[in-house]
Amino acid sequence: MPDAKFSDSKFAKHYANAGNYFFILKLVLKEMFRQVGVLKINKNGAAYQGLLIRHLVMPNNLAGSKAILEFIAQELSVDSYVNIMSQYRPCYKAISDQLIGRAITNAEYNEIIKLAKEMGLKRGFG
């Protein structure tokens, strides 16, 4: 259950000290997907095999959600299970940051869900 956090190297460097985050993330997700494939769920609704990718929507599209979702849809599978999360809440120093110092809006979240659906993704979100 990997997290897909950033696609923009500038923000990845600034907020996570990981300027090559997206490059590495793509390699890792491809390998994980190669090993286990799409998430499989049994008749009781329990996952028993496969990849579940988590993506946290950030304020001001700081996570670069479109590029992350495009990668998943085009390079992995439109059947990928992507848990698109809206729970971002700023804490500690993030509270005073102009870009990430607030929770996301419903409009921001809904825009990412719309993008995911337009790309053919359909598992893991409303």
C-alpha positions, -999 to +999 in steps of 0.1 A: +000+000+000+023+027-012+016+064-010+019+086-042+026+120-027+042+144-053+047+146-090+064+180-090+101+178-080+102+213-067+075+206-041+089+171-033+123+187-026+108+215-005+083+195+016+099+161+017+136+167+008+131+143-021+136+161-054+136+128-074+105+115-056+083+111-087+110+095-107+117+069-080+079+065-073+072+055-109+100+029-108+087+015-075+051+014-085+059-003-118+079-030-100+052-035-073+026-038-100+047-062-119+049-084-088+013-084-076-009-067-102-043-051-096-060-054-062-081-085-059-110-086-034-128-117-023-166-123-020-165-109+016-150-076+004-115-083+018-084-076-003-062-107-006-037-097-033-025-068-054-016-032-052-036-005-035-021+030-041-029+059-017-030+095-030-036+124-007-051+154-024-032+186-013-043+222-012-035+242-043-029+210-062+005+208-046+007+170-049+004+173-087-025+148-087-031+149-125+004+136-133+002+109-107-032+097-119-021+098-155+009+077-147-012+051-129-038+050-157-013+049-186+017+030-172+000+006-147-037-001-153-070+018-153-081-011-131-056+000-104-072+007-070-064+042-061-075+055-027-079+092-034-079+107+001-092+141+013-080+140+049-051+165+045-049+187+076-020+211+082-001+206+114+029+222+131+049+244+107+026+236+078-001+257+094+018+289+085+027+278+050+009+298+023+004+268+000-004+240+025-016+259+055-053+249+051-074+218+045-085+211+009-118+223-003-146+200-016-141+216-050-104+206-050-112+170-041-140+167-066-118+180-094-093+152-087-121+126-086-133+140-119-098+138-135-094+102-123-127+092-139-118+110-171-086+089-172-106+057-169-098+050-133-127+038-113-116+019-082-110+033-047-130+065-047-166+078-048 
